[in-house]
């Protein structure tokens, strides 16, 4: 099995009637078997080939690029499997990018064929079509008046013959997808990933999913446009799991309780929001119920899977699981064996609390350029260390450069950036090592720990280095600090922009009998709010060296989101955007 579509085809042969994909349509879950998925993918491929796909030479610059803009749904994976069998390259686009960025990507890839989920996304990007001269075919998954539906691309004897001939020529080194990075530091770059890159990553990751049970369920809601969820999808397929797609980000809680999955993936910000909601409900409790809730949370904060604590502590934790944490598990469906987290650092506090509650958090690490998995904490306690990103998966080498930068080599490393040879040469060294841009250390000689992004470490005006992520991640453990960015390059001292955890702040101050305005812009001006956040900063500052401690901060009234351009689609912080948007506030702290 050297190609991605081989993984799904093998399941269609071995388990033809097992559920592979499912989604909710008109209030009811509709499922597709392994056989049905491959049949629909083949029919779609036949139809595409009849359009005249460019596949005479299976080289990146010669292969047809087919763009896709869609939320997660079964059609996404069916389209992916279909495009693969035509020798074309699927180029997924984040639904949240701007029309200008959309046109830039499609022009660079010279896209002729475009697929949208439905009317909303079609209408959003349709004005940009005039700026994309290569675009000639546009389809939608849903029925949209005046737009061709993807089901018009159907199976045919001629298409089938072409498909079989093309598939015979598709090798493991053929590019399967170009994924454009979300651009935290500049213009997105198209990462070229071959079938070998992703398939090798799937196979090498399988031991970490030893707990997966065939025909059990998982829930998918992270964007398939990102390589994390896409590769995990093929891991699910290889493991024989049934993939259920959440209706939307707003219905994740309901969908978890409906389908009761054994595993799902998440990014830290989503689990932080779950925790914030739980803590908000805890703060509403009174008397003995409130005392028991925070007693359980305090036990969770002290949890360590290696140093299990005294017999008395373990007995208390067992009781807390019966009285309090069982409700947390039920809120996630009641059957979650593990949550796999990636894309950014997870707060250690959250890992400890959720794992103490019987919900194991498997934090991992990787890049789009590495397909993506490099390391992951396993479900087995001996192969899991809180505060690290786990042990390396199979067939991957990692070493640390002199400055601590993590460099990686293996079959998972990308072919390169599309049409950007100079930028490719800047990160792929002559001997095949990829410079990740992350700084790390080894723990116990086998667990990898990320300490910061190389480009984000800065010097103060006094010449002292500051690694902002470690400070931000620790201070965000406070329930009263939702989001935070450390600033101070070239400045006399370190300061911070802080978005408070407004629900928790309101609950705390309302309990003290303080009158609170409804408008957050007025709320952050209250001396009591400023004092509460100052107490949190003072609590964590001693954990850092003098030069790293936050000397001043400014409170901001609105959450940083994808919609306001401060977070990337995978919820990473765009630091340059923050610096630009809040330049006035930053400068005021140094006046």
N, C-alpha and C positions, 0 to 999 in steps of 0.2 A: 504494500500500500504506500506508494510514493507520492500520490496526488490527493488533494483534499477531497475531491468527489469520490475517490476510492473508499474513503472511510464511511461515507454515507451509503455507498453502493453495497459495501460489505454487510451493513446492517439490514438493508433491504433484502439481501439474500438470506441472511441467517435468521432475521426476525421480521419477516414481511408484514405481519399484522400487528406488531407492537406500535404503540403511539410514539412518534418522533417529535411532532410539533403540535401546539394547541394555542388557541386564542379565544377571547370572548367576543361573540358576534350577537348583537341584539339581545344581550342579557344572558346568553347561554354559551358554555364552553363548547367549541367545535374542535375536533381533533383530526389529525392527519397521520396515517400509518407510515412506516418507513418506506413501504412500496409506493404509496401514493405520492410521497414527497419526491422520490426519484423519478416517477412517471411524469409528474408535472414539470420537474426540472428539465427532463429530456425534451418534453414538448416545447418548452420555452426556448431551449437551445436550438431545436430544429427551426423554429420560427425566426430566430435571430440570424441563423446561417442563411436562410432564404433572403434576408435583407442584403446580403453581400458583405458579411463580416470580413475585415482584413486579417487574414491569418496565414498568408503564404509563407511568411517568415515569423517564427515564434520568438522574436526578439523584442524587448521593451519598446524601442522606438518605432517598430513596425506593427505591433499588435494594436488592435482596436481597443479604445478605452470607452467603457460604458459606465456612465455616472448614475448614481442612485441616491435619492434623498427621501428618506422614510424613517418613521419611528419603528421600533421593534415590532415585528409581526412575522408569521410564518412565511409570507411572500418574500420577505427580505432574504431568508436563507435559501428558499427555492430559486430566487433570481440569482443568488451567488453561485449555487450549484450549477445552474443552467449556463451562466456566463462562462464559468470555468471550462465547460465542455465544448465551448466554441473556439477556445484559444484566445479569447479576448481577456481584457483586464478590468475587473470591477474596480471602480473608483467611487467609494462611498463619500458623501458629503454630509457634514453636520447640518441638521435642519435649522440650527440657530445662527448660522453664519450670515453675514450681510450679503445682499445681492452683489455688491462690488467684489467681495472676496470670492463669491460663487463664480462670477464671470472670469476672474483672474485664474482660478483653478481650472475651469473648463477650457479656457483658451490655452493654457500651458499644456494640458493633456490632449488638446485637439479633439474634444468629444463630439461625436456625431449623434450618438444615441443616448437619450436621457430618460430616466424613470422616476416618477414622483409617486408618493403614497396616495395622495388624493387632492381634492380641490384647494384646500387651505395652503398646502405647500406649493402647488402649481401657481396659484395666484400670487404668492409671496415672491416667487422668483421669475415669473413670466416677463416682467418689465426688463429683465436683464438679457433676455434672449437676443435682442437686437444688437447686443455687444459681443455676441458669440457667433462668428460667421460660419464655423464648422457645423453647428447644431442643425441637424436635418430631421431627426426622428424623436418625437416626444410621446411617452406613454405614461399611464397611471395605473396603479393597482385597483383603486376604486373607480366606479363609473363616474366620469366627469363629462358633461355636455361639451361637445366640440373638440374633445381630446381622445386620441386613440387609446383603447384599453389594452393592457398587456396580454389579455387572453386571446387577442386577435393573432398573436404569434403562437401558432399551434403546430402540432406534430404533422409531418408529411413524409412520404417515402423518400423524396429527394433530400429533405432536411436530415432525415435519419442517416442516410448514406453518407452525407457530408460530415455529420457529427461523429460517426464511427471512424471515419478516415482521419479527422482532426484529432480525436482522442488518442489514436495510435501514435500521433506525433508529439503529443504533450508529454514533456519529460518533467522530472522532479525539479530541474533547474529553470523551468518556464515560470515567468512571473505570473502570479495568481491575482495579486491585488496591488494597488497603489493607495496607501493611506496617508492622507495629508495630516501632518502634525497640527495640533491645535494652536500653535503659535504664541507661547508665553513670552518669547523673546524677539519676535519679529514675524516676517511673512511666512506662512505655512510652507513646509517642504514636503514633497511627495516621496514617501518611503516605499521603495520597491521591495516587495516580499514574494519570494518564490514558493512554489508548492513545498519544496524541501524545507524551507525556513519554518513554515507553519506546521507541517506534518511532523517534523522532527521535534518541535516544541510540544505538540500534543502527546506524542509517544513518550517523550522524556518526562512529561508532567503526570502521566498516568499513575505512577507509584504514590504520588501525593493524594490521589483520589481513590485510594484502596478501600475506603469506606463506602463507595458508591454501590448501590444495589440496582441491578438491571430492572427496568420497568418502573422504578421509583420516579418521583417527580422533583423537578427543580423549577425555580422561578427566575425569569430573565427580565431585567428592566434597565440595566446599564446600556448605553448606546452601542449598538452593533457596529456603528461607524468607527468605534475605537477598537484597536486590536485586542485589548484585554477581553472584552466580552465576546468578540468573534472567535478567538482561539479557545476560550472556555466553552463556547458553544460546540466546537468540534471535539473537545474533551468529553463533554456530556454525550455527544453522539457516539463516540468511541466506547464510552462506559455503558451505553445502552439506557441512558436516562431519558425520560420524557420531558421536553422543554415546554413550559407554559409561559406565555408572555403576559406581563402585567398590562392592564388596560391603559394606565397612565402613571405618572409619578405620584399623582394624588390618590390613587387607589391601591397602592402597594400594600398597605395594611389590610385592607379588605381581601385582596387577592391572596395574601399569605394565609389568612385564616380559611379561605375557601379551598385552596389546593393542598395545603399542608405540605410544603416541600421539605426535602431532606437537606438541601443546600441551596444557597444563592450567593451571588457576588455583590459587593457593594464598594463604594468609595467612602473614606472616613467621614466626609461631611454628612452623608446620609445617615450613618450610624450615630453621629453626633446629634442629629435632629431627633432621631428616635429616643436617644437618651434624654435630650432636653424635654421632650414631651412627657416621658416617664417621670422625670424629676419635677416637672410642673404639676403633674397630678399628685405626686408625693407631698408637695408643699401645700396642697389644698386639704390634705388630711388633718384630722384633729386627734388629740389625746393619744391613746395607746396605739392606734393604727399608724399615726404619724411617727411615733417613737419606734415602732417595729420596722417601718419602712426604712428609716435612716440608719437604724441598727444594722439591717441587712446590707444596705449600700456601703456602710463603713467596713463591714466584713469583706465585701467584694473588693474594695480598694486595696485591701491587704493580701489578696489572693496571689499565690505563686504556684505554678504547676510543678515546680521542682522542689522548692522548700515548702512543703505542704502545711507546715505549722504544727502546733501542739494538738494533742488529742482533744483538748477542750475547744480549741479553735475549730477543728474539723467537725466536732459535734454541733457547735453553734451554726456553722455553715450548712450542715445537713438540715437543721431546723429552719434556717432562713430559706432554703430551697423549697421546703414544704409550705411555709407560710407566705412568702413574698415572691420569690423568683419563679415559682410555677406559673404565676400570672404573666410574667414577662415572656416565658416560653409559649404560653397559649396565645399571646398577642402576635407571635411570629408563626403561628400555625400549630405549635405543639410538637413538631417532629423534626425540627432543624438540628442536624448533626453538626453542621459547620457553616460559618460565614467566611467566604474568601474575600479578603480585602486587598486592594492595590491602588495604584496611581498616585498616592501621597502617604505621608506618615500618619499612622493611627496613634491617637493618644494612648499611652500605656495604661492610664486609668480605665479607659473604656474596655481595653482588652482584658484587664484583670476582672472588672465587674461582670462583663458578659460571660466570660469563661467560668467565673465562679457560679454564675446562674445556670450553668449547664449548656451554654451556647458558645461553642469553641470558635474563636476568631483565628483564622489562618491568614496571617499577614504575609504578603509576598512582595516581590520586587521585580521590575523589568521595565523595558522601554519599547516604544513602537519599533525602534530599530533592531530589537532582539526578539520580536515575534510573539509575545513580549517576555515570557517568564525566564528569569535568571535564577531566582531562589524563592523558596516558600517554606513557611512553618507548617509542619505536618500535624495531622490530627493526633498522632501518637505522642504522648507527653515527652518521651525521651528525645524526640526530634523537634521540639518546640521550645523556644526561649522568648519570653516577653521582652520587648524592646529591641528585638532584631527582626530581620526579614527572612530568617530561616536559613536552611542549608541549600546548597546548589542542587538543581535538578540534574538528571543524568546528561552526559555528553557535553557538558559546558565547563569551560575553564574560566576562572576569575583570578586576577591578581591585582595588587594595589601598586600604583605608580609611586614615585618618590614623594610626591605631594599628597598622597593618600587617595588620588582619583582611582575609581574602580574601572578596570578595563576587562573586557569580556571577549572570549573567542569560542566559536562553535558553529554548528550547522544552522543555528537560529539567527545568525547575524545577517542583516539585510544585504541585498545586492548593492544598494546605494540610493542616493537621492535622485529622483527623476530629473534629468536635464540639468543637474547641478554637480558636475564632476569635481569642482574645486571644494565645495562644501562636503562632498563625500570623502575626498582625500584628507580633509581636516579632522575627520573623526575615525576613519578606518585606516589604521597604520599599515605600513607595507607588509608586515607579517600576519595580517588578518585580525589583529586585535582591535576591538571597538572601544574608543574612549567614551565613557558614558556621561561624563560631566558631573557625576556624583562623587562625593567624598565618603569614604567608608573605613571601617575597621573590622577586624575579626574578633569574635568572642568565642572563647574556648576552642580556638583554631578551626572551627567549622561553621559557626553561625555568622552571617554577614549582618553588619549594622550600618545603616546610612546615617551620617552625621550632618550632611548639608549638601546643597547644590554648589558646585565649584564657582559658578558665575554669580551666585547670590551672596557669597562671603564678601564682606567689605572691610575697608580700613577706616577708622576714625581719623580725624585730623591729627591725632597724636601718634598715628602709625600703628595702632593696635587692631588686630583682626577680630571681627565679630561674625559669628555664624548665626543668622537670624532664625532659621527654622527651629533649632533646638529651644530657643527662648519662646517662640510663638507656641510651639506644641505643648510646652510645659504650662504656660500661663493659660492656655485655652482649656486646661483641665478644670479651671474654675467655672462653675455653672453660670457665673455672671459675665463671662467673657465669651461671646459667641465667635467672633472673628477678630483677627489681629494682624497687623503688619509692622515689623520692626523697621525703623528708618534711622539713618545716621551716616551714610557714606560721606567721608570728607568733613564731617561735623565734629564738634567738640565732645558730644556725648550721644548716647543712644536714646531715642524716643520711640513712641508708638502711636499708631492709629488704631483705635479700638471700636468695634461694633459690639455693644453690650448684648447680653442675653436678656432681651427685654421682658419676656414672660417671668423669668426668675427674679429679675430686678423688681418688677412690679409686685410680685408675690411677697418678696422680702419686706419692701417698704410699706406695702399696704398693711402687712401684719404689725407694723410699728405705728400704725395710725396716721401715716403721712398722706396728705391729699396729693393725688397724682394727676397731671394733665393727660388727656388722651393722645395728644400729639407727641411723638417721640422727639421731635426737634425741641420742644419745650422741656420734655422729661430730662434730656441729657444736660440741661443747664442747672438742674436742681443741685444744691450743695450736697444733699444726702446721697444722690446718685454718684456724684464725683467722689465723695468720700468712700462709698462702697467699693468702687473700682480701684481707688487708691489702696484700700485695704488688701485687695487681691494682688495688686502689683507688689506691695510691700511684703506680702506673704511669700511670693516666689522669687523675688530679687536675690535673697541671700543664697539661692542655689547656684548663682552664677558669679563669675569674677566681677570685680568692681567695674571694669570698662564695659562689661556686657549688660549691666543693670539698667533698667528703664528709669531715666531721670524725669521725663515728662511724658504726658500722653494727651491725646485729643479724642474725645468721644464723637462718634458719627451716628446719625439718626436712622440710616437705612442699611439693610442687609446687602452684602456684595453677592451678586448673582450673575448668571450667564446672560440674562436679558439686559442688564445694564453694562455688560461688556467687561466687568472686572474679573469674572471667572471664565476660564475656558470651558468648552463643552464637557470636558472630563473633570470639571470643578477645581482645576488648579488656579492659583492666584496669578493674575497678570500684574506683576509688581510695577512695571513701567506705567501702566494705565493708572494705577493707584497714585503713583507719584505725580502724574500729570493732572489728574482730576482733583487732587487734594494738595496741590502745590502751595496754595495760600495757607492752609492749615499747618502744613509741615514747616513752612518758613516762620510762621508765628511762634512755633515752639523754640525757635533759636534766636528770636529777636531780643 
